[in-house]
Amino acid sequence: MVSDLILAIAHHLAVFALVAVYAAEFALLRPGVSGPQIRQLGRIDAAYGGLAAVVIIVGIFRVIFGAAGWEYYVGNQAFLGKMAAILVMGLLTIPPTLAIRRWQKGLAGDGNYAPPAAEVSANRRYIHLQGAVLLLIPIFAAAMARGYGS
């Protein structure tokens, strides 16, 4: 039972950290982003990806080694909904990550580089969509924790 507690704590801390980094990216990716902000955005985006990997890995360990047992999770519709939401969020991160990498290359070639406003706005929409999907994850988690979806 102690290992289940440790896994739950690690998972929750990683999720809270991920949401904090998401909020930082949300705040920084806006029209007028340039220079040092692009570098900072690149670091934040990398941290976002790294934390997402930690959340997924610890989550897998919780499914396999947690007290509920993997059988509980694979047959639970709320869990499957949560996994679908995580997948959609992951897919929504791809365009902004690729854009941020392009902007970093542009900045490397020109210290005054600023991405086109339309491109920033388009990628900001992906960040907004991630936020909408992110709201579904704790809803599914709360339902699952209370036995819904089994």
MDAnalysis code that builds the backbone (N, CA, C; Angstrom):
import MDAnalysis as mda
import numpy as np

u = mda.Universe.empty(450, n_residues=150, atom_resindex=np.repeat(np.arange(150), 3), trajectory=True)
u.add_TopologyAttr("name", ["N", "CA", "C"] * 150)
u.add_TopologyAttr("resid", np.arange(1, 151))
u.add_TopologyAttr("resname", ["MET", "VAL", "SER", "ASP", "LEU", "ILE", "LEU", "ALA", "ILE", "ALA", "HIS", "HIS", "LEU", "ALA", "VAL", "PHE", "ALA", "LEU", "VAL", "ALA", "VAL", "TYR", "ALA", "ALA", "GLU", "PHE", "ALA", "LEU", "LEU", "ARG", "PRO", "GLY", "VAL", "SER", "GLY", "PRO", "GLN", "ILE", "ARG", "GLN", "LEU", "GLY", "ARG", "ILE", "ASP", "ALA", "ALA", "TYR", "GLY", "GLY", "LEU", "ALA", "ALA", "VAL", "VAL", "ILE", "ILE", "VAL", "GLY", "ILE", "PHE", "ARG", "VAL", "ILE", "PHE", "GLY", "ALA", "ALA", "GLY", "TRP", "GLU", "TYR", "TYR", "VAL", "GLY", "ASN", "GLN", "ALA", "PHE", "LEU", "GLY", "LYS", "MET", "ALA", "ALA", "ILE", "LEU", "VAL", "MET", "GLY", "LEU", "LEU", "THR", "ILE", "PRO", "PRO", "THR", "LEU", "ALA", "ILE", "ARG", "ARG", "TRP", "GLN", "LYS", "GLY", "LEU", "ALA", "GLY", "ASP", "GLY", "ASN", "TYR", "ALA", "PRO", "PRO", "ALA", "ALA", "GLU", "VAL", "SER", "ALA", "ASN", "ARG", "ARG", "TYR", "ILE", "HIS", "LEU", "GLN", "GLY", "ALA", "VAL", "LEU", "LEU", "LEU", "ILE", "PRO", "ILE", "PHE", "ALA", "ALA", "ALA", "MET", "ALA", "ARG", "GLY", "TYR", "GLY", "SER"])
u.atoms.positions = np.array([
    [0.805, -1.193, 0.000],
    [0.000, 0.000, 0.000],
    [0.856, 1.268, 0.000],
    [2.032, 1.226, 0.591],
    [2.904, 2.395, 0.605],
    [3.330, 2.743, -0.812],
    [3.616, 1.724, -1.636],
    [4.014, 2.006, -3.019],
    [2.869, 2.660, -3.788],
    [1.625, 2.259, -3.503],
    [0.472, 2.887, -4.147],
    [0.388, 4.360, -3.755],
    [0.612, 4.652, -2.493],
    [0.590, 6.040, -2.012],
    [1.692, 6.860, -2.678],
    [2.889, 6.306, -2.739],
    [4.013, 7.011, -3.358],
    [3.729, 7.278, -4.830],
    [3.192, 6.287, -5.536],
    [2.849, 6.483, -6.942],
    [1.768, 7.545, -7.109],
    [0.773, 7.535, -6.238],
    [-0.298, 8.533, -6.323],
    [0.252, 9.935, -6.080],
    [1.105, 10.080, -5.076],
    [1.710, 11.381, -4.785],
    [2.551, 11.850, -5.958],
    [3.394, 10.975, -6.488],
    [4.250, 11.334, -7.629],
    [3.409, 11.735, -8.836],
    [2.337, 10.991, -9.078],
    [1.468, 11.283, -10.224],
    [0.804, 12.654, -10.055],
    [0.269, 12.910, -8.881],
    [-0.400, 14.194, -8.649],
    [0.578, 15.366, -8.726],
    [1.751, 15.220, -8.139],
    [2.740, 16.298, -8.217],
    [3.159, 16.566, -9.659],
    [3.341, 15.502, -10.431],
    [3.714, 15.672, -11.843],
    [2.590, 16.352, -12.619],
    [1.350, 15.985, -12.343],
    [0.214, 16.609, -13.035],
    [0.124, 18.093, -12.683],
    [0.277, 18.429, -11.390],
    [0.222, 19.841, -10.994],
    [1.349, 20.627, -11.643],
    [2.531, 20.053, -11.710],
    [3.656, 20.720, -12.362],
    [3.371, 20.911, -13.852],
    [2.792, 19.899, -14.478],
    [2.445, 19.989, -15.897],
    [1.448, 21.127, -16.140],
    [0.445, 21.238, -15.295],
    [-0.544, 22.303, -15.449],
    [0.117, 23.669, -15.258],
    [1.040, 23.784, -14.315],
    [1.745, 25.045, -14.106],
    [2.559, 25.437, -15.341],
    [3.245, 24.471, -15.929],
    [4.039, 24.750, -17.123],
    [3.116, 25.072, -18.306],
    [1.996, 24.370, -18.401],
    [1.005, 24.703, -19.426],
    [0.562, 26.164, -19.274],
    [0.281, 26.588, -18.041],
    [-0.162, 27.965, -17.790],
    [0.919, 28.966, -18.208],
    [2.175, 28.637, -17.961],
    [3.275, 29.521, -18.371],
    [3.337, 29.634, -19.889],
    [3.173, 28.513, -20.575],
    [3.185, 28.545, -22.042],
    [1.979, 29.325, -22.560],
    [0.838, 29.119, -21.945],
    [-0.382, 29.835, -22.313],
    [-0.156, 31.349, -22.197],
    [0.484, 31.770, -21.115],
    [0.708, 33.192, -20.876],
    [1.754, 33.783, -21.820],
    [2.764, 33.001, -22.166],
    [3.875, 33.522, -22.958],
    [3.616, 33.504, -24.462],
    [2.858, 32.548, -24.939],
    [2.594, 32.441, -26.376],
    [1.465, 33.405, -26.741],
    [1.872, 34.602, -27.141],
    [0.899, 35.637, -27.482],
    [1.490, 36.537, -28.560],
    [0.640, 37.284, -29.234],
    [1.158, 38.202, -30.260],
    [2.245, 39.114, -29.684],
    [3.270, 39.321, -30.478],
    [4.388, 40.153, -30.060],
    [5.537, 39.375, -29.453],
    [5.393, 38.050, -29.343],
    [6.473, 37.236, -28.787],
    [7.694, 37.354, -29.702],
    [8.869, 37.582, -29.087],
    [10.096, 37.710, -29.875],
    [11.297, 37.552, -28.954],
    [12.468, 37.501, -29.556],
    [13.740, 37.479, -28.844],
    [13.804, 36.549, -27.658],
    [14.114, 37.095, -26.471],
    [14.281, 36.262, -25.276],
    [13.019, 35.464, -24.925],
    [11.861, 36.004, -25.264],
    [10.616, 35.288, -24.984],
    [10.534, 33.998, -25.792],
    [11.048, 34.019, -27.005],
    [11.045, 32.807, -27.834],
    [11.956, 31.760, -27.204],
    [13.112, 32.185, -26.718],
    [14.011, 31.238, -26.046],
    [13.334, 30.648, -24.810],
    [12.714, 31.517, -24.019],
    [12.019, 31.068, -22.814],
    [10.869, 30.134, -23.182],
    [10.150, 30.465, -24.229],
    [9.047, 29.623, -24.698],
    [9.564, 28.250, -25.107],
    [10.723, 28.201, -25.737],
    [11.324, 26.921, -26.105],
    [11.652, 26.070, -24.891],
    [12.184, 26.698, -23.841],
    [12.497, 25.960, -22.602],
    [11.218, 25.479, -21.922],
    [10.226, 26.332, -21.900],
    [8.947, 25.968, -21.277],
    [8.300, 24.818, -22.042],
    [8.331, 24.896, -23.363],
    [7.727, 23.837, -24.177],
    [8.459, 22.508, -23.973],
    [9.781, 22.561, -23.850],
    [10.547, 21.339, -23.586],
    [10.190, 20.768, -22.213],
    [10.036, 21.642, -21.222],
    [9.644, 21.185, -19.889],
    [8.247, 20.573, -19.928],
    [7.375, 21.161, -20.714],
    [6.008, 20.652, -20.875],
    [6.030, 19.217, -21.417],
    [6.831, 19.002, -22.450],
    [6.958, 17.657, -23.010],
    [7.569, 16.678, -22.029],
    [8.601, 17.110, -21.306],
    [9.234, 16.245, -20.325],
    [8.291, 15.883, -19.191],
    [7.560, 16.852, -18.699],
    [6.605, 16.573, -17.624],
    [5.460, 15.682, -18.111],
    [5.036, 15.873, -19.346],
    [3.994, 14.997, -19.899],
    [4.480, 13.552, -19.900],
    [5.739, 13.354, -20.268],
    [6.308, 11.998, -20.251],
    [6.329, 11.435, -18.834],
    [6.690, 12.252, -17.858],
    [6.716, 11.802, -16.454],
    [5.307, 11.418, -16.001],
    [4.320, 12.257, -16.331],
    [2.931, 11.969, -15.953],
    [2.495, 10.629, -16.542],
    [2.806, 10.403, -17.803],
    [2.399, 9.161, -18.471],
    [3.119, 7.953, -17.863],
    [4.410, 8.074, -17.646],
    [5.179, 6.947, -17.099],
    [4.701, 6.595, -15.690],
    [4.547, 7.605, -14.845],
    [4.075, 7.335, -13.487],
    [2.647, 6.791, -13.536],
    [1.833, 7.309, -14.450],
    [0.479, 6.789, -14.606],
    [0.462, 5.323, -15.003],
    [1.347, 4.942, -15.883],
    [1.446, 3.533, -16.282],
    [1.837, 2.672, -15.077],
    [2.795, 3.168, -14.293],
    [3.180, 2.435, -13.077],
    [2.011, 2.317, -12.106],
    [1.187, 3.362, -12.024],
    [0.014, 3.287, -11.141],
    [-0.964, 2.220, -11.635],
    [-1.158, 2.155, -12.944],
    [-2.070, 1.153, -13.497],
    [-1.545, -0.249, -13.217],
    [-0.259, -0.459, -13.434],
    [0.314, -1.799, -13.290],
    [0.502, -2.188, -11.822],
    [1.038, -1.270, -11.018],
    [1.430, -1.612, -9.650],
    [0.526, -1.022, -8.568],
    [-0.461, -0.242, -8.947],
    [-1.337, 0.398, -7.972],
    [-2.290, -0.582, -7.312],
    [-2.915, -0.121, -6.243],
    [-3.783, -0.972, -5.430],
    [-5.027, -1.442, -6.186],
    [-5.518, -0.641, -7.131],
    [-6.751, -1.007, -7.837],
    [-6.525, -2.168, -8.815],
    [-5.316, -2.316, -9.312],
    [-5.031, -3.375, -10.284],
    [-5.392, -2.934, -11.696],
    [-4.640, -3.418, -12.653],
    [-4.831, -2.994, -14.037],
    [-6.205, -3.376, -14.575],
    [-6.804, -4.432, -14.039],
    [-8.108, -4.877, -14.516],
    [-9.175, -3.797, -14.321],
    [-9.048, -3.063, -13.202],
    [-10.002, -1.983, -12.921],
    [-9.943, -0.921, -14.011],
    [-8.742, -0.579, -14.433],
    [-8.556, 0.518, -15.372],
    [-8.975, 0.159, -16.790],
    [-8.566, -1.010, -17.276],
    [-8.820, -1.331, -18.688],
    [-10.299, -1.499, -18.998],
    [-11.096, -1.793, -18.006],
    [-12.527, -1.947, -18.247],
    [-13.342, -0.734, -17.842],
    [-12.687, 0.355, -17.464],
    [-13.386, 1.527, -16.955],
    [-13.528, 2.583, -18.053],
    [-14.766, 2.932, -18.379],
    [-15.029, 3.904, -19.447],
    [-14.501, 5.298, -19.086],
    [-14.568, 5.666, -17.810],
    [-14.045, 6.968, -17.401],
    [-12.522, 7.009, -17.610],
    [-11.851, 5.910, -17.311],
    [-10.406, 5.838, -17.540],
    [-10.101, 5.952, -19.032],
    [-10.868, 5.253, -19.842],
    [-10.647, 5.326, -21.292],
    [-10.925, 6.732, -21.816],
    [-11.923, 7.408, -21.250],
    [-12.183, 8.800, -21.620],
    [-11.013, 9.700, -21.236],
    [-10.464, 9.461, -20.065],
    [-9.307, 10.231, -19.603],
    [-8.105, 9.994, -20.533],
    [-7.883, 8.748, -20.918],
    [-6.776, 8.445, -21.823],
    [-6.990, 9.090, -23.193],
    [-8.236, 9.094, -23.658],
    [-8.540, 9.748, -24.939],
    [-8.265, 11.245, -24.847],
    [-8.636, 11.863, -23.733],
    [-8.385, 13.293, -23.548],
    [-6.880, 13.570, -23.519],
    [-6.117, 12.712, -22.869],
    [-4.661, 12.882, -22.821],
    [-4.066, 12.744, -24.224],
    [-4.565, 11.790, -24.988],
    [-4.099, 11.623, -26.367],
    [-4.402, 12.868, -27.198],
    [-5.618, 13.388, -27.087],
    [-5.988, 14.589, -27.843],
    [-5.104, 15.760, -27.427],
    [-4.874, 15.903, -26.119],
    [-3.982, 16.977, -25.662],
    [-2.591, 16.829, -26.272],
    [-2.095, 15.606, -26.276],
    [-0.780, 15.365, -26.863],
    [-0.733, 15.752, -28.332],
    [-1.766, 15.411, -29.062],
    [-1.811, 15.762, -30.482],
    [-1.896, 17.278, -30.684],
    [-2.603, 17.952, -29.783],
    [-2.738, 19.403, -29.877],
    [-1.438, 20.138, -29.543],
    [-0.498, 19.475, -28.895],
    [0.779, 20.116, -28.582],
    [1.741, 20.119, -29.774],
    [1.481, 19.268, -30.748],
    [2.438, 19.123, -31.856],
    [2.603, 20.410, -32.664],
    [1.524, 21.021, -33.181],
    [1.737, 22.238, -33.983],
    [2.458, 23.366, -33.238],
    [2.080, 23.694, -31.980],
    [2.836, 24.752, -31.304],
    [4.307, 24.389, -31.064],
    [4.579, 23.141, -30.742],
    [5.971, 22.735, -30.531],
    [6.781, 22.907, -31.810],
    [6.225, 22.480, -32.935],
    [6.933, 22.643, -34.210],
    [7.121, 24.120, -34.547],
    [6.113, 24.926, -34.280],
    [6.215, 26.364, -34.540],
    [7.289, 26.997, -33.667],
    [7.296, 26.656, -32.395],
    [8.294, 27.221, -31.476],
    [9.695, 26.846, -31.924],
    [9.878, 25.635, -32.396],
    [11.203, 25.223, -32.909],
    [11.581, 26.042, -34.142],
    [10.613, 26.291, -35.026],
    [10.885, 27.133, -36.206],
    [11.262, 28.543, -35.772],
    [10.564, 29.053, -34.792],
    [10.841, 30.406, -34.310],
    [12.219, 30.493, -33.676],
    [12.620, 29.439, -32.989],
    [13.958, 29.432, -32.395],
    [15.028, 29.454, -33.493],
    [14.775, 28.725, -34.577],
    [15.718, 28.751, -35.704],
    [15.745, 30.133, -36.338],
    [14.579, 30.745, -36.486],
    [14.511, 32.103, -37.025],
    [15.263, 33.086, -36.142],
    [15.154, 32.909, -34.842],
    [15.844, 33.778, -33.895],
    [17.354, 33.568, -33.967],
    [17.772, 32.322, -34.189],
    [19.208, 32.039, -34.294],
    [19.812, 32.759, -35.499],
    [19.026, 32.906, -36.571],
    [19.516, 33.581, -37.778],
    [19.370, 35.091, -37.715],
    [18.452, 35.577, -36.891],
    [18.181, 37.006, -36.790],
    [17.775, 37.313, -35.349],
    [18.625, 37.998, -34.631],
    [18.373, 38.303, -33.225],
    [17.120, 39.131, -32.973],
    [16.574, 39.740, -34.013],
    [15.351, 40.542, -33.890],
    [14.128, 39.822, -34.438],
    [14.268, 38.535, -34.689],
    [13.172, 37.772, -35.299],
    [11.925, 37.798, -34.430],
    [10.798, 37.976, -35.088],
    [9.486, 37.852, -34.446],
    [8.601, 37.072, -35.407],
    [7.950, 36.029, -34.943],
    [7.093, 35.250, -35.839],
    [5.899, 36.079, -36.301],
    [5.367, 35.747, -37.465],
    [4.191, 36.471, -37.966],
    [3.023, 36.360, -36.984],
    [2.302, 37.450, -36.831],
    [1.186, 37.498, -35.877],
    [0.147, 36.418, -36.173],
    [-0.110, 36.156, -37.447],
    [-1.105, 35.133, -37.801],
    [-0.656, 33.749, -37.346],
    [0.640, 33.488, -37.443],
    [1.167, 32.189, -37.016],
    [1.085, 32.050, -35.490],
    [1.369, 33.119, -34.787],
    [1.259, 33.099, -33.322],
    [-0.201, 32.855, -32.926],
    [-1.110, 33.571, -33.562],
    [-2.540, 33.413, -33.248],
    [-3.028, 32.000, -33.536],
    [-2.602, 31.440, -34.654],
    [-3.018, 30.075, -35.008],
    [-2.536, 29.078, -33.955],
    [-1.314, 29.244, -33.499],
    [-0.778, 28.318, -32.497],
    [-1.357, 28.584, -31.113],
    [-1.746, 29.801, -30.864],
    [-2.411, 30.117, -29.596],
    [-3.763, 29.407, -29.521],
    [-4.424, 29.255, -30.654],
    [-5.694, 28.498, -30.671],
    [-5.483, 27.059, -30.208],
    [-4.377, 26.461, -30.626],
    [-4.073, 25.098, -30.167],
    [-3.887, 25.069, -28.644],
    [-3.253, 26.094, -28.109],
    [-3.055, 26.172, -26.663],
    [-4.412, 26.309, -25.962],
    [-5.307, 27.116, -26.532],
    [-6.651, 27.252, -25.954],
    [-7.409, 25.931, -26.001],
    [-7.310, 25.233, -27.110],
    [-7.974, 23.930, -27.224],
    [-7.420, 22.940, -26.206],
    [-6.115, 22.986, -25.982],
    [-5.517, 22.122, -24.960],
    [-6.146, 22.408, -23.601],
    [-6.370, 23.672, -23.311],
    [-6.987, 24.042, -22.042],
    [-8.385, 23.468, -21.900],
    [-9.142, 23.497, -22.988],
    [-10.499, 22.941, -22.957],
    [-10.456, 21.433, -22.706],
    [-9.551, 20.752, -23.370],
    [-9.427, 19.297, -23.192],
    [-8.876, 18.981, -21.797],
    [-7.963, 19.823, -21.327],
    [-7.384, 19.629, -20.001],
    [-8.471, 19.607, -18.925],
    [-9.512, 20.390, -19.098],
    [-10.611, 20.406, -18.122],
    [-11.310, 19.053, -18.016],
    [-11.299, 18.282, -19.094],
    [-11.957, 16.978, -19.075],
    [-11.212, 15.951, -18.219],
    [-9.910, 16.097, -18.119],
    [-9.100, 15.080, -17.449],
    [-9.463, 14.936, -15.970],
    [-9.529, 16.014, -15.173],
    [-9.931, 15.814, -13.775],
    [-11.391, 15.379, -13.631],
    [-12.225, 15.726, -14.602],
    [-13.617, 15.266, -14.561],
    [-13.656, 13.748, -14.697],
    [-12.942, 13.220, -15.682],
    [-12.866, 11.763, -15.850],
    [-12.188, 11.108, -14.650],
    [-11.134, 11.740, -14.125],
    [-10.413, 11.167, -12.977],
    [-11.321, 11.090, -11.747],
    [-12.093, 12.139, -11.503],
    [-12.994, 12.140, -10.355],
    [-14.080, 11.076, -10.509],
    [-14.602, 10.953, -11.720],
    [-15.624, 9.927, -11.979],
    [-15.038, 8.521, -11.756],
    [-13.837, 8.313, -12.265],
    [-13.183, 7.023, -12.146],
    [-12.911, 6.679, -10.676],
    [-12.446, 7.676, -9.919],
    [-12.117, 7.447, -8.505],
    [-13.351, 7.068, -7.689],
    [-14.518, 7.433, -8.197],
    [-15.763, 7.129, -7.492],
    [-16.494, 5.923, -8.070],
    [-15.816, 5.214, -8.956],
    [-16.377, 3.968, -9.471],
    [-17.243, 4.108, -10.698],
    [-17.398, 5.310, -11.220],
    [-18.188, 5.467, -12.444],
    [-17.400, 4.920, -13.631],
    [-18.098, 4.392, -14.580],
    [-17.461, 3.887, -15.793],
    [-17.110, 2.429, -15.779],
    [-17.313, 1.776, -14.623],
    [-16.966, 0.349, -14.518],
    [-18.050, -0.533, -15.113],
])
